[in-house]
Amino acid sequence: MAIKVEVFSSDSCPHCPGAVKVAEEAKADLTDLDIELEVVNINTEENRKRAIDYQIMAVPTIVIDGQVEFIGAPSKEEFVAKLKSI
């Protein structure tokens, strides 16, 4: 199963690197479970239109398969549990 994860972030955000790290670590952990993640880091300063399309007003925001699922950086456990529930 393939899942697209978009992490909306900003260079000035102190919490955004943590959200990106959680997504990348989950990607590595889930390969054994036949869950394939495509993780895309989207800088809201460079891609404002994409953020507006999702009505994102705060970063980090994580979108999974086109649905806003997390506002803020989730723990890895929360993130993995959400992915497994899809």
N, CA, C and O atoms as CSV, one atom per row, in Angstrom:
chain,resi,resn,atom,element,x,y,z
A,1,MET,N,N,0.842,-1.168,0.000
A,1,MET,CA,C,0.000,0.000,0.000
A,1,MET,C,C,0.894,1.240,0.000
A,1,MET,O,O,1.845,1.322,0.777
A,2,ALA,N,N,0.590,2.199,-0.867
A,2,ALA,CA,C,1.359,3.435,-0.951
A,2,ALA,C,C,0.561,4.574,-0.333
A,2,ALA,O,O,-0.630,4.736,-0.604
A,3,ILE,N,N,1.227,5.353,0.491
A,3,ILE,CA,C,0.608,6.483,1.178
A,3,ILE,C,C,1.460,7.720,0.908
A,3,ILE,O,O,2.682,7.686,1.050
A,4,LYS,N,N,0.801,8.816,0.515
A,4,LYS,CA,C,1.521,10.068,0.286
A,4,LYS,C,C,1.411,10.942,1.524
A,4,LYS,O,O,0.315,11.222,2.010
A,5,VAL,N,N,2.552,11.363,2.020
A,5,VAL,CA,C,2.630,12.233,3.190
A,5,VAL,C,C,3.284,13.542,2.758
A,5,VAL,O,O,4.389,13.553,2.215
A,6,GLU,N,N,2.578,14.647,3.011
A,6,GLU,CA,C,3.114,15.963,2.713
A,6,GLU,C,C,3.316,16.697,4.038
A,6,GLU,O,O,2.376,16.877,4.811
A,7,VAL,N,N,4.544,17.111,4.285
A,7,VAL,CA,C,4.860,17.843,5.504
A,7,VAL,C,C,5.059,19.308,5.110
A,7,VAL,O,O,6.030,19.659,4.440
A,8,PHE,N,N,4.125,20.149,5.537
A,8,PHE,CA,C,4.214,21.583,5.258
A,8,PHE,C,C,5.028,22.231,6.366
A,8,PHE,O,O,4.734,22.077,7.551
A,9,SER,N,N,6.057,22.959,5.953
A,9,SER,CA,C,6.979,23.528,6.940
A,9,SER,C,C,7.464,24.895,6.478
A,9,SER,O,O,7.164,25.351,5.375
A,10,SER,N,N,8.216,25.524,7.355
A,10,SER,CA,C,8.794,26.834,7.082
A,10,SER,C,C,10.214,26.843,7.649
A,10,SER,O,O,10.486,26.215,8.673
A,11,ASP,N,N,11.100,27.549,6.985
A,11,ASP,CA,C,12.485,27.639,7.459
A,11,ASP,C,C,12.581,28.299,8.828
A,11,ASP,O,O,13.509,28.021,9.588
A,12,SER,N,N,11.629,29.171,9.149
A,12,SER,CA,C,11.687,29.902,10.415
A,12,SER,C,C,11.006,29.159,11.570
A,12,SER,O,O,11.003,29.650,12.699
A,13,CYS,N,N,10.439,28.000,11.305
A,13,CYS,CA,C,9.700,27.244,12.323
A,13,CYS,C,C,10.634,26.316,13.110
A,13,CYS,O,O,11.322,25.487,12.514
A,14,PRO,N,N,10.666,26.446,14.431
A,14,PRO,CA,C,11.552,25.582,15.220
A,14,PRO,C,C,11.028,24.144,15.369
A,14,PRO,O,O,11.798,23.245,15.706
A,15,HIS,N,N,9.734,23.916,15.122
A,15,HIS,CA,C,9.147,22.582,15.293
A,15,HIS,C,C,9.092,21.786,13.993
A,15,HIS,O,O,8.887,20.572,14.017
A,16,CYS,N,N,9.271,22.453,12.876
A,16,CYS,CA,C,9.148,21.793,11.574
A,16,CYS,C,C,10.184,20.687,11.330
A,16,CYS,O,O,9.824,19.637,10.799
A,17,PRO,N,N,11.445,20.884,11.697
A,17,PRO,CA,C,12.390,19.786,11.491
A,17,PRO,C,C,11.979,18.507,12.229
A,17,PRO,O,O,12.249,17.404,11.753
A,18,GLY,N,N,11.335,18.648,13.379
A,18,GLY,CA,C,10.867,17.483,14.122
A,18,GLY,C,C,9.771,16.737,13.380
A,18,GLY,O,O,9.734,15.507,13.397
A,19,ALA,N,N,8.879,17.473,12.728
A,19,ALA,CA,C,7.804,16.844,11.960
A,19,ALA,C,C,8.374,16.099,10.754
A,19,ALA,O,O,7.936,14.992,10.438
A,20,VAL,N,N,9.342,16.704,10.089
A,20,VAL,CA,C,9.987,16.050,8.943
A,20,VAL,C,C,10.712,14.793,9.412
A,20,VAL,O,O,10.650,13.755,8.753
A,21,LYS,N,N,11.393,14.884,10.536
A,21,LYS,CA,C,12.134,13.740,11.076
A,21,LYS,C,C,11.187,12.586,11.414
A,21,LYS,O,O,11.498,11.431,11.123
A,22,VAL,N,N,10.054,12.881,12.016
A,22,VAL,CA,C,9.070,11.845,12.356
A,22,VAL,C,C,8.610,11.126,11.087
A,22,VAL,O,O,8.531,9.898,11.062
A,23,ALA,N,N,8.308,11.888,10.039
A,23,ALA,CA,C,7.844,11.282,8.789
A,23,ALA,C,C,8.919,10.403,8.161
A,23,ALA,O,O,8.630,9.304,7.687
A,24,GLU,N,N,10.150,10.883,8.159
A,24,GLU,CA,C,11.247,10.104,7.574
A,24,GLU,C,C,11.546,8.842,8.388
A,24,GLU,O,O,11.809,7.787,7.811
A,25,GLU,N,N,11.508,8.939,9.719
A,25,GLU,CA,C,11.736,7.762,10.559
A,25,GLU,C,C,10.619,6.739,10.381
A,25,GLU,O,O,10.878,5.536,10.337
A,26,ALA,N,N,9.391,7.206,10.278
A,26,ALA,CA,C,8.258,6.301,10.061
A,26,ALA,C,C,8.395,5.602,8.714
A,26,ALA,O,O,8.090,4.415,8.592
A,27,LYS,N,N,8.848,6.327,7.716
A,27,LYS,CA,C,9.053,5.736,6.389
A,27,LYS,C,C,10.020,4.568,6.476
A,27,LYS,O,O,9.779,3.514,5.888
A,28,ALA,N,N,11.102,4.746,7.200
A,28,ALA,CA,C,12.089,3.679,7.355
A,28,ALA,C,C,11.526,2.511,8.156
A,28,ALA,O,O,11.803,1.354,7.838
A,29,ASP,N,N,10.744,2.795,9.183
A,29,ASP,CA,C,10.203,1.747,10.050
A,29,ASP,C,C,9.110,0.915,9.387
A,29,ASP,O,O,8.965,-0.267,9.698
A,30,LEU,N,N,8.344,1.508,8.483
A,30,LEU,CA,C,7.171,0.841,7.930
A,30,LEU,C,C,7.449,0.006,6.685
A,30,LEU,O,O,6.538,-0.633,6.158
A,31,THR,N,N,8.686,0.001,6.209
A,31,THR,CA,C,8.980,-0.788,5.018
A,31,THR,C,C,8.755,-2.284,5.271
A,31,THR,O,O,8.415,-3.020,4.344
A,32,ASP,N,N,8.937,-2.734,6.501
A,32,ASP,CA,C,8.726,-4.147,6.832
A,32,ASP,C,C,7.247,-4.525,6.850
A,32,ASP,O,O,6.926,-5.712,6.797
A,33,LEU,N,N,6.353,-3.567,6.922
A,33,LEU,CA,C,4.918,-3.836,7.015
A,33,LEU,C,C,4.205,-3.661,5.669
A,33,LEU,O,O,2.978,-3.568,5.626
A,34,ASP,N,N,4.955,-3.617,4.592
A,34,ASP,CA,C,4.398,-3.414,3.251
A,34,ASP,C,C,3.628,-2.105,3.132
A,34,ASP,O,O,2.679,-2.010,2.353
A,35,ILE,N,N,4.027,-1.109,3.891
A,35,ILE,CA,C,3.456,0.234,3.764
A,35,ILE,C,C,4.553,1.112,3.170
A,35,ILE,O,O,5.597,1.326,3.787
A,36,GLU,N,N,4.306,1.609,1.982
A,36,GLU,CA,C,5.281,2.440,1.296
A,36,GLU,C,C,4.873,3.901,1.440
A,36,GLU,O,O,3.784,4.291,1.017
A,37,LEU,N,N,5.736,4.697,2.029
A,37,LEU,CA,C,5.451,6.122,2.205
A,37,LEU,C,C,6.212,6.944,1.187
A,37,LEU,O,O,7.400,6.726,0.948
A,38,GLU,N,N,5.514,7.887,0.597
A,38,GLU,CA,C,6.153,8.913,-0.205
A,38,GLU,C,C,6.088,10.172,0.650
A,38,GLU,O,O,5.008,10.728,0.851
A,39,VAL,N,N,7.224,10.621,1.152
A,39,VAL,CA,C,7.272,11.791,2.030
A,39,VAL,C,C,7.772,12.988,1.225
A,39,VAL,O,O,8.853,12.954,0.636
A,40,VAL,N,N,6.962,14.045,1.215
A,40,VAL,CA,C,7.301,15.263,0.491
A,40,VAL,C,C,7.313,16.413,1.494
A,40,VAL,O,O,6.322,16.661,2.180
A,41,ASN,N,N,8.434,17.105,1.570
A,41,ASN,CA,C,8.544,18.277,2.448
A,41,ASN,C,C,8.224,19.510,1.604
A,41,ASN,O,O,8.905,19.784,0.615
A,42,ILE,N,N,7.190,20.249,1.995
A,42,ILE,CA,C,6.747,21.412,1.236
A,42,ILE,C,C,6.986,22.669,2.065
A,42,ILE,O,O,6.395,22.848,3.130
A,43,ASN,N,N,7.851,23.526,1.564
A,43,ASN,CA,C,8.143,24.790,2.224
A,43,ASN,C,C,7.027,25.770,1.876
A,43,ASN,O,O,6.838,26.112,0.708
A,44,THR,N,N,6.291,26.220,2.884
A,44,THR,CA,C,5.138,27.090,2.641
A,44,THR,C,C,5.537,28.461,2.108
A,44,THR,O,O,4.732,29.135,1.465
A,45,GLU,N,N,6.759,28.873,2.368
A,45,GLU,CA,C,7.210,30.159,1.856
A,45,GLU,C,C,7.446,30.093,0.347
A,45,GLU,O,O,7.292,31.094,-0.352
A,46,GLU,N,N,7.816,28.924,-0.147
A,46,GLU,CA,C,8.073,28.741,-1.569
A,46,GLU,C,C,6.842,28.220,-2.313
A,46,GLU,O,O,6.724,28.409,-3.524
A,47,ASN,N,N,5.935,27.574,-1.603
A,47,ASN,CA,C,4.756,26.959,-2.214
A,47,ASN,C,C,3.475,27.421,-1.520
A,47,ASN,O,O,2.690,26.610,-1.028
A,48,ARG,N,N,3.286,28.722,-1.494
A,48,ARG,CA,C,2.116,29.287,-0.805
A,48,ARG,C,C,0.800,28.755,-1.357
A,48,ARG,O,O,-0.127,28.484,-0.593
A,49,LYS,N,N,0.710,28.603,-2.675
A,49,LYS,CA,C,-0.548,28.161,-3.276
A,49,LYS,C,C,-0.930,26.770,-2.773
A,49,LYS,O,O,-2.102,26.511,-2.498
A,50,ARG,N,N,0.033,25.891,-2.654
A,50,ARG,CA,C,-0.249,24.525,-2.167
A,50,ARG,C,C,-0.776,24.586,-0.736
A,50,ARG,O,O,-1.721,23.872,-0.398
A,51,ALA,N,N,-0.194,25.409,0.091
A,51,ALA,CA,C,-0.666,25.559,1.473
A,51,ALA,C,C,-2.065,26.172,1.506
A,51,ALA,O,O,-2.902,25.759,2.309
A,52,ILE,N,N,-2.321,27.135,0.658
A,52,ILE,CA,C,-3.640,27.761,0.588
A,52,ILE,C,C,-4.687,26.750,0.138
A,52,ILE,O,O,-5.810,26.758,0.641
A,53,ASP,N,N,-4.331,25.884,-0.802
A,53,ASP,CA,C,-5.265,24.859,-1.282
A,53,ASP,C,C,-5.781,23.987,-0.137
A,53,ASP,O,O,-6.942,23.577,-0.141
A,54,TYR,N,N,-4.923,23.705,0.839
A,54,TYR,CA,C,-5.314,22.905,2.007
A,54,TYR,C,C,-5.800,23.774,3.172
A,54,TYR,O,O,-6.143,23.253,4.233
A,55,GLN,N,N,-5.830,25.081,2.979
A,55,GLN,CA,C,-6.221,26.037,4.014
A,55,GLN,C,C,-5.326,25.933,5.253
A,55,GLN,O,O,-5.798,26.028,6.386
A,56,ILE,N,N,-4.044,25.738,5.018
A,56,ILE,CA,C,-3.078,25.611,6.103
A,56,ILE,C,C,-2.725,26.994,6.620
A,56,ILE,O,O,-2.338,27.883,5.861
A,57,MET,N,N,-2.869,27.154,7.930
A,57,MET,CA,C,-2.596,28.448,8.550
A,57,MET,C,C,-1.484,28.361,9.590
A,57,MET,O,O,-1.088,29.377,10.161
A,58,ALA,N,N,-0.977,27.154,9.838
A,58,ALA,CA,C,0.087,26.968,10.823
A,58,ALA,C,C,1.000,25.838,10.363
A,58,ALA,O,O,0.562,24.904,9.692
A,59,VAL,N,N,2.247,25.934,10.724
A,59,VAL,CA,C,3.207,24.873,10.419
A,59,VAL,C,C,3.855,24.400,11.707
A,59,VAL,O,O,3.969,25.179,12.654
A,60,PRO,N,N,4.274,23.176,11.767
A,60,PRO,CA,C,4.138,22.161,10.736
A,60,PRO,C,C,2.710,21.628,10.651
A,60,PRO,O,O,1.990,21.560,11.648
A,61,THR,N,N,2.328,21.256,9.446
A,61,THR,CA,C,1.063,20.576,9.200
A,61,THR,C,C,1.382,19.360,8.344
A,61,THR,O,O,2.147,19.449,7.384
A,62,ILE,N,N,0.788,18.222,8.699
A,62,ILE,CA,C,1.019,16.992,7.949
A,62,ILE,C,C,-0.277,16.570,7.282
A,62,ILE,O,O,-1.315,16.418,7.925
A,63,VAL,N,N,-0.185,16.386,5.972
A,63,VAL,CA,C,-1.314,15.951,5.154
A,63,VAL,C,C,-1.023,14.523,4.709
A,63,VAL,O,O,0.050,14.237,4.176
A,64,ILE,N,N,-1.982,13.630,4.930
A,64,ILE,CA,C,-1.824,12.238,4.527
A,64,ILE,C,C,-2.891,11.925,3.496
A,64,ILE,O,O,-4.085,12.045,3.769
A,65,ASP,N,N,-2.456,11.524,2.310
A,65,ASP,CA,C,-3.366,11.203,1.203
A,65,ASP,C,C,-4.438,12.274,1.011
A,65,ASP,O,O,-5.619,11.963,0.854
A,66,GLY,N,N,-4.012,13.538,1.025
A,66,GLY,CA,C,-4.914,14.632,0.723
A,66,GLY,C,C,-5.767,15.141,1.871
A,66,GLY,O,O,-6.604,16.020,1.669
A,67,GLN,N,N,-5.574,14.606,3.079
A,67,GLN,CA,C,-6.343,15.033,4.244
A,67,GLN,C,C,-5.402,15.593,5.310
A,67,GLN,O,O,-4.399,14.966,5.651
A,68,VAL,N,N,-5.729,16.771,5.832
A,68,VAL,CA,C,-4.938,17.325,6.929
A,68,VAL,C,C,-5.165,16.429,8.145
A,68,VAL,O,O,-6.296,16.269,8.603
A,69,GLU,N,N,-4.078,15.846,8.664
A,69,GLU,CA,C,-4.181,14.907,9.786
A,69,GLU,C,C,-3.529,15.430,11.062
A,69,GLU,O,O,-3.987,15.115,12.161
A,70,PHE,N,N,-2.470,16.220,10.934
A,70,PHE,CA,C,-1.775,16.730,12.115
A,70,PHE,C,C,-1.424,18.195,11.910
A,70,PHE,O,O,-0.886,18.580,10.872
A,71,ILE,N,N,-1.735,18.998,12.906
A,71,ILE,CA,C,-1.253,20.376,12.958
A,71,ILE,C,C,-0.318,20.397,14.159
A,71,ILE,O,O,-0.738,20.188,15.297
A,72,GLY,N,N,0.944,20.652,13.887
A,72,GLY,CA,C,1.968,20.497,14.908
A,72,GLY,C,C,2.731,19.204,14.638
A,72,GLY,O,O,2.327,18.400,13.798
A,73,ALA,N,N,3.810,19.014,15.338
A,73,ALA,CA,C,4.641,17.826,15.143
A,73,ALA,C,C,4.150,16.696,16.045
A,73,ALA,O,O,4.246,16.800,17.268
A,74,PRO,N,N,3.625,15.618,15.459
A,74,PRO,CA,C,3.171,14.495,16.276
A,74,PRO,C,C,4.349,13.672,16.768
A,74,PRO,O,O,5.459,13.792,16.251
A,75,SER,N,N,4.103,12.840,17.764
A,75,SER,CA,C,5.133,11.882,18.153
A,75,SER,C,C,5.192,10.806,17.073
A,75,SER,O,O,4.245,10.634,16.305
A,76,LYS,N,N,6.288,10.100,17.022
A,76,LYS,CA,C,6.411,9.033,16.033
A,76,LYS,C,C,5.338,7.978,16.254
A,76,LYS,O,O,4.801,7.433,15.290
A,77,GLU,N,N,5.021,7.686,17.501
A,77,GLU,CA,C,4.013,6.678,17.816
A,77,GLU,C,C,2.637,7.100,17.292
A,77,GLU,O,O,1.919,6.288,16.708
A,78,GLU,N,N,2.270,8.369,17.500
A,78,GLU,CA,C,0.987,8.882,16.998
A,78,GLU,C,C,0.931,8.808,15.475
A,78,GLU,O,O,-0.079,8.416,14.891
A,79,PHE,N,N,2.032,9.190,14.853
A,79,PHE,CA,C,2.101,9.220,13.400
A,79,PHE,C,C,1.983,7.813,12.813
A,79,PHE,O,O,1.215,7.592,11.876
A,80,VAL,N,N,2.730,6.879,13.355
A,80,VAL,CA,C,2.698,5.492,12.871
A,80,VAL,C,C,1.318,4.879,13.100
A,80,VAL,O,O,0.803,4.174,12.232
A,81,ALA,N,N,0.719,5.140,14.254
A,81,ALA,CA,C,-0.614,4.614,14.527
A,81,ALA,C,C,-1.623,5.128,13.507
A,81,ALA,O,O,-2.490,4.374,13.064
A,82,LYS,N,N,-1.524,6.391,13.132
A,82,LYS,CA,C,-2.427,6.961,12.130
A,82,LYS,C,C,-2.216,6.281,10.790
A,82,LYS,O,O,-3.186,5.946,10.110
A,83,LEU,N,N,-0.973,6.071,10.399
A,83,LEU,CA,C,-0.678,5.434,9.119
A,83,LEU,C,C,-1.202,3.995,9.091
A,83,LEU,O,O,-1.741,3.547,8.079
A,84,LYS,N,N,-1.046,3.292,10.178
A,84,LYS,CA,C,-1.510,1.899,10.239
A,84,LYS,C,C,-3.040,1.816,10.193
A,84,LYS,O,O,-3.591,0.793,9.787
A,85,SER,N,N,-3.721,2.878,10.603
A,85,SER,CA,C,-5.183,2.865,10.616
A,85,SER,C,C,-5.790,3.152,9.249
A,85,SER,O,O,-6.996,2.998,9.053
A,86,ILE,N,N,-4.965,3.564,8.320
A,86,ILE,CA,C,-5.461,3.921,6.978
A,86,ILE,C,C,-5.670,2.653,6.156
A,86,ILE,O,O,-6.084,2.729,4.999
